[in-house]
Amino acid sequence: MAMSHEDMLKRARQLKRQKTSTPGASPSAPPPRLELHEEVSEPDLEALTRRSRARGKKIAESTSQHSTSQTPIAPLHTADNTELSFWHPQFHHSQHSRKHNYLPHDVNLLRAQDPQTLHENLLADLHKAEATSIMLMDQFTLQSTQKSLDLEQKDRALALSKTENSRLTNEVSELTIQVKKSDELIADLQNQLKAFEAEKEGWVLKEKDFIQNSELLKDQIGTSLNMGFQLALEQVRVLHPDADLSAADISKAVVDGQLVDIDD
């Protein structure tokens, strides 16, 4: 009858209890070997790992004290007392695996299985790992290609942005030059306007002087005319003492042989 994994664990616990409860038992006596039939049922390694991680560790510690076939565990290779990464070329993968991935109770479990079954399971795991790595590599290649396309698109957009930025920079430079010229022209026109305003003020003053002088000239002319008219009347009185000159006035004119007032 094939011994299942649970039976193996029960048997190991019984051996441990017998070892600790038997009085006078020698601590160095090796545990009795298990008689295994050629036909052994294949245990579920994943279920084993989940159910017996804690218990299996204790059993492994007790059985490893008496095991003569177990290879001594080598310490993890270090350089300058510093643990190396498994990417390091001097990292000892075999030592690391024996220390962390190859526990003492694994020996009994693996020996209890058919080598052909172990070989098939190993090949299946290798095939799964290979298929998984190919799938992951395809996904990585696809993502890398997509990222490359995105990067190229961004590079093209960046190049267009740089070109547009350069064009706008040139336009801004040209507009800046034009604005500067316009500012200079405006400043020149403002200076001319100030000069014209100053000249206008001069002409306004001259106009005031001309108007004032014109009024003075008019007064002088009027005074001169009155004086000349009076002198003419005095000469007429001398020449014609009997003439009636009472109607004569400088503001009248002769119209059709008569003296007529002149409108202002």
VOBA-1610 file (N, C-alpha, C; in pm, whole numbers, padded with zeros to 5 digits, always signed):
BEGIN
Met+00086-00120+00000Met+00000+00000+00000Met+00088+00124+00000Ala+00059+00220-00083Ala+00141+00340-00093Ala+00118+00429+00027Met+00226+00492+00075Met+00217+00583+00190Met+00198+00725+00138Ser+00092+00787+00183Ser+00064+00924+00139Ser+00151+01022+00216His+00142+01146+00173His+00220+01251+00239His+00176+01270+00384Glu+00044+01265+00410Glu-00005+01280+00547Glu+00044+01166+00635Asp+00047+01044+00579Asp+00098+00931+00656Asp+00244+00949+00691Met+00321+01005+00595Met+00462+01028+00621Met+00481+01128+00735Leu+00400+01236+00734Leu+00411+01335+00840Leu+00370+01277+00976Lys+00261+01196+00977Lys+00219+01133+01103Lys+00329+01042+01157Arg+00389+00965+01065Arg+00495+00874+01108Arg+00614+00951+01165Ala+00648+01064+01102Ala+00759+01144+01152Ala+00729+01201+01289Arg+00603+01246+01312Arg+00567+01297+01444Arg+00572+01188+01550Gln+00527+01065+01512Gln+00532+00954+01607Gln+00676+00923+01646Leu+00766+00926+01548Leu+00906+00899+01578Leu+00964+01005+01670Lys+00922+01130+01649Lys+00972+01237+01735Lys+00923+01220+01878Arg+00793+01183+01895Arg+00739+01162+02029Arg+00806+01044+02098Gln+00831+00937+02020Gln+00900+00822+02078Gln+01040+00859+02123Lys+01105+00943+02047Lys+01241+00984+02081Lys+01244+01065+02209Thr+01148+01156+02226Thr+01148+01245+02343Thr+01088+01179+02466Ser+01002+01073+02449Ser+00934+01011+02564Ser+01001+00884+02612Thr+01085+00818+02533Thr+01148+00691+02573Thr+01261+00719+02670Pro+01253+00667+02797Pro+01361+00692+02894Pro+01485+00613+02859Gly+01599+00677+02880Gly+01727+00612+02857Gly+01764+00598+02713Ala+01686+00661+02627Ala+01718+00651+02484Ala+01840+00734+02453Ser+01925+00682+02369Ser+02047+00753+02332Ser+02015+00865+02236Pro+02060+00991+02263Pro+02028+01101+02172Pro+02096+01089+02039Ser+02199+01004+02031Ser+02270+00995+01903Ser+02220+00881+01818Ala+02121+00802+01869Ala+02072+00688+01792Ala+01994+00738+01673Pro+02020+00689+01555Pro+01948+00736+01436Pro+01805+00688+01437Pro+01714+00763+01380Pro+01574+00721+01374Pro+01558+00605+01278Pro+01458+00521+01304Pro+01437+00406+01213Pro+01401+00455+01074Arg+01453+00385+00975Arg+01428+00421+00837Arg+01288+00377+00798Leu+01228+00453+00712Leu+01093+00423+00664Leu+01102+00325+00549Glu+01018+00224+00556Glu+01011+00127+00448Glu+00911+00179+00345Leu+00961+00214+00228Leu+00878+00269+00122Leu+00862+00166+00012His+00743+00149-00036His+00718+00059-00148His+00758+00127-00277Glu+00774+00052-00378Glu+00810+00108-00507Glu+00698+00196-00561Glu+00573+00155-00531Glu+00460+00235-00580Glu+00428+00341-00476Val+00463+00462-00503Val+00442+00573-00410Val+00353+00676-00477Ser+00252+00717-00401Ser+00163+00820-00458Ser+00235+00953-00465Glu+00205+01031-00566Glu+00271+01161-00588Glu+00207+01268-00501Pro+00281+01326-00407Pro+00221+01429-00320Pro+00208+01562-00393Asp+00118+01642-00341Asp+00099+01777-00394Asp+00199+01869-00324Leu+00303+01910-00398Leu+00409+01989-00335Leu+00359+02125-00289Glu+00271+02187-00366Glu+00221+02319-00326Glu+00138+02309-00199Ala+00050+02205-00192Ala-00030+02187-00070Ala+00060+02154+00048Leu+00164+02074+00021Leu+00260+02042+00127Leu+00324+02168+00182Thr+00364+02254+00094Thr+00431+02377+00139Thr+00338+02463+00222Arg+00210+02472+00181Arg+00115+02556+00255Arg+00078+02497+00390Arg+00057+02363+00398Arg+00004+02303+00520Arg+00111+02273+00623Ser+00232+02242+00577Ser+00331+02190+00673Ser+00457+02275+00679Arg+00446+02405+00649Arg+00566+02488+00653Arg+00623+02494+00795Ala+00533+02520+00893Ala+00581+02531+01031Ala+00617+02395+01090Arg+00526+02295+01069Arg+00553+02163+01127Arg+00670+02094+01059Gly+00679+02112+00928Gly+00789+02047+00855Gly+00924+02100+00897Lys+00926+02230+00934Lys+01054+02288+00978Lys+01103+02222+01106Lys+01007+02198+01201Lys+01045+02133+01327Lys+01090+01989+01301Ile+01017+01918+01215Ile+01054+01779+01184Ile+01191+01774+01118Ala+01215+01872+01028Ala+01344+01874+00959Ala+01457+01897+01056Glu+01434+01983+01156Glu+01539+02009+01254Glu+01573+01885+01334Ser+01467+01804+01369Ser+01492+01683+01449Ser+01558+01573+01367Thr+01516+01560+01242Thr+01571+01453+01159Thr+01708+01487+01105Ser+01737+01615+01090Ser+01867+01652+01034Ser+01980+01624+01131Gln+01949+01609+01262Gln+02053+01579+01359Gln+02111+01440+01338His+02032+01347+01281His+02074+01208+01266His+02097+01169+01121Ser+02078+01262+01028Ser+02092+01228+00887Ser+02239+01227+00850Thr+02281+01117+00788Thr+02421+01105+00745Thr+02437+01129+00596Ser+02324+01133+00524Ser+02332+01151+00379Ser+02317+01296+00338Gln+02278+01385+00433Gln+02256+01525+00397Gln+02390+01596+00381Thr+02406+01670+00271Thr+02529+01745+00246Thr+02534+01867+00336Pro+02646+01895+00402Pro+02654+02015+00489Pro+02623+02141+00410Ile+02553+02233+00475Ile+02514+02358+00409Ile+02630+02456+00415Ala+02672+02502+00300Ala+02783+02597+00294Ala+02731+02737+00318Pro+02808+02821+00384Pro+02762+02959+00407Pro+02753+03036+00277Leu+02668+03137+00277Leu+02651+03221+00159Leu+02781+03296+00131His+02825+03290+00007His+02950+03355-00029His+02939+03506-00011Thr+03035+03564+00053Thr+03038+03707+00076Thr+03171+03764+00034Ala+03172+03892+00008Ala+03296+03965-00023Ala+03305+04082+00072Asp+03414+04086+00150Asp+03433+04191+00250Asp+03318+04193+00350Asn+03274+04071+00392Asn+03166+04057+00490Asn+03035+04121+00444Thr+03015+04131+00314Thr+02893+04189+00258Thr+02830+04087+00164Glu+02701+04057+00185Glu+02633+03961+00098Glu+02623+04016-00044Leu+02648+03928-00141Leu+02645+03968-00280Leu+02505+03949-00337Ser+02472+04030-00436Ser+02347+04012-00509Ser+02360+03891-00602Phe+02247+03824-00629Phe+02256+03707-00716Phe+02289+03745-00860Trp+02289+03877-00890Trp+02334+03922-01022Trp+02487+03929-01029His+02552+03925-00912His+02698+03938-00910His+02762+03814-00970Pro+02869+03831-01049Pro+02931+03712-01113Pro+02993+03616-01012Gln+03025+03662-00891Gln+03085+03574-00791Gln+02983+03514-00695Phe+02855+03537-00722Phe+02751+03482-00635Phe+02744+03330-00653His+02742+03254-00542His+02736+03108-00546His+02590+03065-00539His+02532+03036-00652His+02392+02999-00658His+02367+02865-00589Ser+02461+02772-00604Ser+02442+02640-00543Ser+02437+02651-00392Gln+02530+02727-00333Gln+02529+02744-00188Gln+02401+02811-00141His+02359+02914-00215His+02237+02985-00177His+02115+02893-00184Ser+02107+02812-00290Ser+01993+02721-00305Ser+01991+02617-00194Arg+02108+02560-00161Arg+02113+02460-00054Arg+02075+02520+00082Lys+02105+02647+00099Lys+02077+02709+00228Lys+01931+02751+00241His+01871+02799+00132His+01737+02859+00141His+01629+02778+00068Asn+01665+02703-00034Asn+01563+02637-00117Asn+01565+02484-00109Tyr+01660+02426-00037Tyr+01672+02280-00028Tyr+01676+02242+00120Leu+01556+02225+00178Leu+01545+02197+00320Leu+01565+02048+00348Pro+01600+02013+00471Pro+01629+01872+00501Pro+01512+01778+00472His+01390+01820+00503His+01278+01728+00481His+01246+01713+00333Asp+01304+01801+00248Asp+01282+01784+00104Asp+01344+01654+00054Val+01452+01610+00120Val+01520+01487+00075Val+01425+01368+00083Asn+01361+01352+00200Asn+01269+01238+00218Asn+01150+01247+00123Leu+01099+01370+00106Leu+00983+01386+00019Leu+01017+01355-00126Leu+01134+01401-00170Leu+01172+01377-00309Leu+01209+01231-00333Arg+01273+01167-00234Arg+01308+01026-00250Arg+01185+00936-00252Ala+01076+00986-00194Ala+00953+00906-00190Ala+00879+00908-00323Gln+00925+00988-00418Gln+00855+00999-00546Gln+00931+00925-00655Asp+00856+00895-00758Asp+00913+00824-00872Asp+01004+00919-00950Pro+01128+00879-00981Pro+01217+00968-01056Pro+01159+01011-01191Gln+01088+00919-01256Gln+01029+00955-01385Gln+00924+01064-01368Thr+00846+01052-01258Thr+00745+01156-01232Thr+00811+01289-01202Leu+00918+01284-01119Leu+00991+01407-01091Leu+01048+01469-01218His+01100+01381-01305His+01157+01431-01431His+01050+01496-01517Glu+00932+01432-01526Glu+00823+01488-01605Glu+00776+01621-01546Asn+00764+01624-01412Asn+00722+01750-01348Asn+00825+01861-01372Leu+00952+01823-01366Leu+01057+01921-01390Leu+01050+01975-01533Leu+01033+01883-01629Leu+01020+01927-01769Leu+00897+02014-01788Ala+00786+01976-01721Ala+00664+02057-01733Ala+00687+02198-01678Asp+00755+02204-01561Asp+00784+02336-01504Asp+00876+02416-01595Leu+00975+02347-01654Leu+01065+02418-01746Leu+00989+02469-01868His+00899+02385-01920His+00819+02428-02036His+00729+02546-01999Lys+00670+02539-01880Lys+00585+02650-01835Lys+00668+02778-01819Ala+00786+02761-01759Ala+00873+02878-01741Ala+00915+02935-01877Glu+00946+02844-01971Glu+00987+02890-02104Glu+00872+02963-02174Ala+00751+02901-02169Ala+00635+02965-02232Ala+00604+03099-02166Thr+00614+03100-02032Thr+00588+03225-01960Thr+00690+03332-01997Ser+00818+03291-02006Ser+00922+03389-02042Ser+00900+03442-02184Ile+00857+03353-02276Ile+00831+03398-02414Ile+00714+03496-02415Met+00607+03461-02339Met+00491+03550-02332Met+00530+03685-02273Leu+00608+03682-02164Leu+00650+03807-02102Leu+00741+03887-02196Met+00827+03814-02269Met+00915+03883-02363Met+00834+03946-02476Asp+00730+03874-02523Asp+00643+03931-02627Asp+00573+04056-02576Gln+00522+04048-02452Gln+00458+04165-02395Gln+00556+04280-02379Phe+00677+04245-02332Phe+00780+04349-02318Phe+00814+04411-02453Thr+00827+04325-02556Thr+00858+04376-02690Thr+00747+04465-02741Leu+00620+04421-02719Leu+00507+04501-02763Leu+00504+04635-02690Gln+00522+04630-02559Gln+00522+04755-02483Gln+00639+04843-02522Ser+00756+04778-02544Ser+00873+04856-02584Ser+00851+04921-02720Thr+00789+04844-02813Thr+00760+04901-02946Thr+00662+05016-02935Gln+00557+04995-02853Gln+00459+05102-02836Gln+00522+05226-02774Lys+00608+05202-02674Lys+00676+05315-02611Lys+00770+05384-02709Ser+00834+05303-02796Ser+00921+05363-02897Ser+00840+05449-02993Leu+00722+05397-03035Leu+00636+05475-03123Leu+00589+05602-03054Asp+00550+05587-02927Asp+00507+05706-02852Asp+00621+05806-02840Leu+00742+05753-02816Leu+00857+05842-02803Leu+00887+05912-02935Glu+00876+05837-03047Glu+00898+05900-03177Glu+00793+06008-03203Gln+00667+05976-03168Gln+00561+06076-03186Gln+00587+06200-03101Lys+00631+06177-02977Lys+00663+06290-02891Lys+00782+06369-02945Asp+00880+06296-03002Asp+00996+06365-03060Asp+00953+06451-03179Arg+00863+06394-03263Arg+00815+06474-03377Arg+00737+06595-03328Ala+00652+06572-03228Ala+00576+06686-03174Ala+00671+06789-03113Leu+00776+06740-03047Leu+00873+06832-02988Leu+00947+06909-03096Ala+00982+06839-03207Ala+01050+06908-03317Ala+00959+07014-03378Leu+00830+06979-03397Leu+00736+07078-03450Leu+00721+07195-03354Ser+00718+07164-03225Ser+00706+07271-03126Ser+00828+07362-03130Lys+00946+07300-03144Lys+01067+07381-03152Lys+01066+07469-03277Thr+01021+07411-03391Thr+01014+07490-03514Thr+00917+07606-03498Glu+00799+07575-03442Glu+00699+07680-03421Glu+00751+07784-03322Asn+00819+07737-03220Asn+00875+07829-03121Asn+00980+07920-03185Ser+01063+07861-03274Ser+01163+07941-03344Ser+01097+08045-03433Arg+00991+08002-03504Arg+00920+08097-03591Arg+00858+08210-03510Leu+00793+08174-03400Leu+00732+08277-03316Leu+00838+08368-03255Thr+00954+08310-03222Thr+01062+08392-03167Thr+01110+08494-03271Asn+01122+08448-03397Asn+01163+08541-03504Asn+01058+08650-03524Glu+00930+08609-03521Glu+00824+08709-03537Glu+00827+08809-03423Val+00848+08759-03303Val+00854+08849-03188Val+00972+08945-03203Ser+01086+08892-03253Ser+01202+08979-03273Ser+01172+09087-03376Glu+01107+09047-03488Glu+01072+09145-03590Glu+00973+09248-03536Leu+00872+09199-03462Leu+00775+09291-03404Leu+00841+09384-03303Thr+00938+09331-03230Thr+01010+09415-03133Thr+01085+09527-03204Ile+01148+09491-03318Ile+01220+09593-03396Ile+01121+09697-03449Gln+01006+09649-03501Gln+00906+09742-03552Gln+00851+09832-03441Val+00827+09773-03326Val+00778+09854-03213Val+00881+09958-03173Lys+01009+09917-03175Lys+01115+10011-03141Lys+01119+10126-03241Lys+01107+10092-03371Lys+01105+10197-03473Lys+00983+10287-03455Ser+00868+10224-03424Ser+00746+10303-03404Ser+00762+10396-03284Asp+00824+10344-03177Asp+00847+10428-03060Asp+00938+10546-03094Glu+01042+10517-03174Glu+01131+10625-03215Glu+01057+10728-03300Leu+00970+10678-03393Leu+00894+10770-03477Leu+00797+10853-03393Ile+00732+10787-03296Ile+00640+10860-03208Ile+00715+10965-03128Ala+00833+10928-03078Ala+00913+11025-03002Ala+00952+11143-03090Asp+00989+11114-03217Asp+01025+11222-03310Asp+00905+11312-03338Leu+00788+11249-03359Leu+00667+11328-03385Leu+00629+11411-03262Gln+00649+11354-03144Gln+00619+11430-03023Gln+00713+11550-03010Asn+00840+11529-03047Asn+00934+11642-03044Asn+00893+11749-03144Gln+00852+11704-03265Gln+00806+11800-03366Gln+00681+11874-03317Leu+00590+11797-03252Leu+00469+11859-03200Leu+00502+11965-03095Lys+00597+11931-03008Lys+00638+12030-02908Lys+00697+12154-02976Ala+00777+12131-03081Ala+00836+12245-03153Ala+00726+12328-03219Phe+00627+12258-03280Phe+00516+12331-03342Phe+00435+12408-03239Glu+00414+12346-03123Glu+00340+12417-03018Glu+00416+12540-02971Ala+00548+12525-02956Ala+00628+12642-02917Ala+00622+12749-03025Glu+00631+12705-03153Glu+00622+12801-03263Glu+00484+12866-03268Lys+00381+12785-03238Lys+00245+12839-03236Lys+00232+12947-03129Glu+00288+12918-03012Glu+00283+13019-02906Glu+00351+13148-02950Gly+00462+13133-03024Gly+00530+13253-03075Gly+00442+13331-03172Trp+00374+13256-03263Trp+00286+13322-03359Trp+00166+13386-03288Val+00117+13320-03182Val+00005+13379-03107Val+00048+13512-03044Leu+00169+13511-02988Leu+00219+13636-02930Leu+00236+13744-03038Lys+00288+13701-03154Lys+00304+13797-03264Lys+00168+13849-03310Glu+00069+13756-03314Glu-00065+13800-03356Glu-00121+13903-03259Lys-00100+13876-03129Lys-00146+13974-03031Lys-00078+14109-03052Asp+00053+14103-03079Asp+00126+14228-03104Asp+00072+14297-03229Phe+00047+14218-03336Phe-00005+14277-03459Phe-00142+14342-03436Ile-00228+14271-03360Ile-00361+14326-03333Ile-00351+14455-03254Gln-00262+14450-03152Gln-00245+14570-03070Gln-00189+14685-03154Asn-00089+14653-03237Asn-00032+14757-03323Asn-00135+14806-03425Ser-00220+14714-03473Ser-00322+14754-03569Ser-00420+14852-03507Glu-00459+14825-03381Glu-00550+14917-03313Glu-00484+15053-03294Leu-00356+15047-03257Leu-00285+15174-03240Leu-00276+15250-03372Leu-00249+15175-03480Leu-00241+15240-03611Leu-00376+15299-03652Lys-00482+15223-03621Lys-00615+15275-03655Lys-00643+15404-03579Asp-00607+15402-03450Asp-00627+15524-03371Asp-00545+15640-03428Gln-00419+15606-03463Gln-00334+15710-03518Gln-00388+15762-03652Ile-00435+15668-03735Ile-00491+15709-03865Ile-00616+15795-03845Gly-00702+15749-03751Gly-00824+15827-03724Gly-00791+15967-03674Thr-00693+15972-03584Thr-00653+16102-03531Thr-00596+16190-03643Ser-00513+16126-03728Ser-00454+16202-03839Ser-00562+16252-03935Leu-00662+16166-03962Leu-00771+16210-04052Leu-00849+16326-03992Asn-00879+16316-03862Asn-00952+16425-03798Asn-00872+16555-03804Met-00742+16541-03776Met-00659+16661-03781Met-00654+16719-03924Gly-00641+16631-04022Gly-00637+16678-04160Gly-00769+16740-04202Phe-00882+16677-04154Phe-01014+16731-04188Phe-01033+16870-04127Gln-00989+16886-04002Gln-01002+17016-03937Gln-00913+17120-04007Leu-00794+17077-04046Leu-00707+17170-04118Leu-00769+17212-04251Ala-00834+17114-04317Ala-00899+17147-04445Ala-01015+17244-04423Leu-01093+17222-04315Leu-01204+17314-04287Leu-01152+17455-04257Glu-01043+17464-04183Glu-00988+17596-04153Glu-00942+17666-04281Gln-00885+17590-04372Gln-00842+17652-04499Gln-00964+17699-04579Val-01073+17619-04576Val-01194+17660-04649Val-01251+17787-04586Arg-01252+17797-04453Arg-01304+17916-04385Arg-01220+18040-04423Val-01090+18014-04440Val-01006+18129-04479Val-01037+18170-04622Leu-01054+18073-04706Leu-01078+18104-04847Leu-01222+18150-04869His-01316+18094-04797His-01456+18130-04814His-01516+18160-04678Pro-01493+18276-04627Pro-01542+18307-04492Pro-01693+18302-04482Asp-01765+18325-04590Asp-01911+18327-04583Asp-01972+18186-04600Ala-01893+18088-04625Ala-01948+17953-04650Ala-01995+17890-04518Asp-02112+17819-04530Asp-02168+17749-04411Asp-02109+17608-04407Leu-02024+17584-04313Leu-01956+17452-04302Leu-02007+17370-04183Ser-02123+17408-04131Ser-02175+17337-04013Ser-02216+17194-04045Ala-02255+17166-04165Ala-02298+17030-04201Ala-02179+16939-04234Ala-02063+16998-04250Ala-01945+16916-04286Ala-01904+16830-04166Asp-01876+16703-04196Asp-01833+16609-04089Asp-01747+16502-04155Ile-01647+16456-04082Ile-01555+16356-04138Ile-01622+16222-04160Ser-01736+16200-04089Ser-01806+16072-04100Ser-01906+16070-04213Lys-01912+16180-04296Lys-02008+16187-04405Lys-01934+16180-04538Ala-02011+16136-04639Ala-01955+16127-04773Ala-02049+16200-04869Val-01995+16240-04983Val-02073+16312-05083Val-02135+16210-05176Val-02268+16206-05179Val-02341+16113-05265Val-02444+16194-05344Asp-02428+16196-05477Asp-02520+16270-05565Asp-02529+16416-05523Gly-02417+16475-05489Gly-02414+16616-05456Gly-02464+16648-05318Gln-02483+16548-05232Gln-02531+16571-05096Gln-02441+16497-04997Leu-02439+16552-04872Leu-02362+16487-04766Leu-02448+16378-04702Val-02396+16258-04701Val-02471+16143-04649Val-02383+16074-04541Asp-02450+16035-04428Asp-02377+15963-04322Asp-02329+15826-04373Ile-02210+15793-04336Ile-02152+15663-04377Ile-02176+15561-04264Asp-02231+15447-04303Asp-02252+15341-04202Asp-02117+15283-04157Asp-02107+15254-04025Asp-01982+15194-03973Asp-01968+15051-04021
//
